[in-house]
Amino acid sequence: MNKTKLILLDVAAYLGSGFFLCAFIFSIFVSDSKYINIISFMPVLAFALGVISLVFTFVYSHKAYHLFLGLFLILGSIFVFLCLTNIVSWTIYQWWPLLGVLVGFSSFFAGKYKYKKIKIGYAIPSLSIFLFGLWLSLFSFKIVKISFTTVALIGAPLFMILVCIFLVALLLVQQKYKNLVVKDDSSDSFDDDELTVEKSGE
């Protein structure tokens, strides 16, 4: 992929991210219906740019960070548009934790696309963000009636203990199954994709 196409793809992805971010912020602070109709075009533009980013990723780029941005823009834009137009019953104040679910899903799919297999380096952070978004949704939708402050005070020590246990278990799994993790000489970040493209364009 030549440098011009890469720049255009980056512009589409980052511009779409800007439209999405503006739409999300405005959906929180703006309630006047006449402005909502105008703001509703922002997620539509972000969705279109997300589709362009995703198509160009599969055809030209084949880079994980382009796939992540394109997929998240598509899913996130649909989510914000439904909230702005009141198609769904709840407001953005209840739905916002689901953005974490979308981030986790997009990140997992990007890692799977990049390595053609599930890698712990992508799967664990993606699953953590996914589950954290679901956990927060329990409070935003009032499914859990207990105060979030109370849960945080009680659950924080337990969470730290579980994290320690998980890290020890993960270390043991890595030692036993070397193929489940990314080796030291393997690229495991979105930034490495950018460096690879820049080198090929020189």
Secondary structure in CASP SS format (residue, H / E / C, confidence):
PFRMAT SS
TARGET T0000
AUTHOR 0000-0000-0000
METHOD secondary structure of the structure
MODEL  1
M C 1.00
N C 1.00
K H 1.00
T H 1.00
K H 1.00
L H 1.00
I H 1.00
L H 1.00
L H 1.00
D H 1.00
V H 1.00
A H 1.00
A H 1.00
Y H 1.00
L H 1.00
G H 1.00
S H 1.00
G H 1.00
F H 1.00
F H 1.00
L H 1.00
C H 1.00
A H 1.00
F H 1.00
I H 1.00
F H 1.00
S H 1.00
I H 1.00
F H 1.00
V C 1.00
S C 1.00
D C 1.00
S H 1.00
K H 1.00
Y H 1.00
I H 1.00
N H 1.00
I H 1.00
I H 1.00
S C 1.00
F H 1.00
M H 1.00
P H 1.00
V H 1.00
L H 1.00
A H 1.00
F H 1.00
A H 1.00
L H 1.00
G H 1.00
V H 1.00
I H 1.00
S H 1.00
L H 1.00
V H 1.00
F H 1.00
T H 1.00
F H 1.00
V H 1.00
Y H 1.00
S H 1.00
H C 1.00
K C 1.00
A H 1.00
Y H 1.00
H H 1.00
L H 1.00
F H 1.00
L H 1.00
G H 1.00
L H 1.00
F H 1.00
L H 1.00
I H 1.00
L H 1.00
G H 1.00
S H 1.00
I H 1.00
F H 1.00
V H 1.00
F H 1.00
L H 1.00
C H 1.00
L H 1.00
T C 1.00
N C 1.00
I C 1.00
V C 1.00
S C 1.00
W C 1.00
T C 1.00
I H 1.00
Y H 1.00
Q H 1.00
W H 1.00
W C 1.00
P C 1.00
L H 1.00
L H 1.00
G H 1.00
V H 1.00
L H 1.00
V H 1.00
G H 1.00
F H 1.00
S H 1.00
S H 1.00
F H 1.00
F H 1.00
A H 1.00
G H 1.00
K H 1.00
Y H 1.00
K H 1.00
Y H 1.00
K C 1.00
K C 1.00
I C 1.00
K C 1.00
I H 1.00
G H 1.00
Y H 1.00
A H 1.00
I H 1.00
P H 1.00
S H 1.00
L H 1.00
S H 1.00
I H 1.00
F H 1.00
L H 1.00
F H 1.00
G H 1.00
L H 1.00
W H 1.00
L H 1.00
S H 1.00
L H 1.00
F H 1.00
S H 1.00
F C 1.00
K C 1.00
I C 1.00
V C 1.00
K C 1.00
I C 1.00
S C 1.00
F H 1.00
T H 1.00
T H 1.00
V H 1.00
A H 1.00
L H 1.00
I H 1.00
G H 1.00
A H 1.00
P H 1.00
L H 1.00
F H 1.00
M H 1.00
I H 1.00
L H 1.00
V H 1.00
C H 1.00
I H 1.00
F H 1.00
L H 1.00
V H 1.00
A H 1.00
L H 1.00
L H 1.00
L H 1.00
V H 1.00
Q H 1.00
Q H 1.00
K H 1.00
Y C 1.00
K H 1.00
N H 1.00
L H 1.00
V C 1.00
V C 1.00
K C 1.00
D C 1.00
D C 1.00
S C 1.00
S C 1.00
D C 1.00
S C 1.00
F H 1.00
D H 1.00
D H 1.00
D H 1.00
E H 1.00
L H 1.00
T H 1.00
V H 1.00
E H 1.00
K H 1.00
S H 1.00
G H 1.00
E C 1.00
END
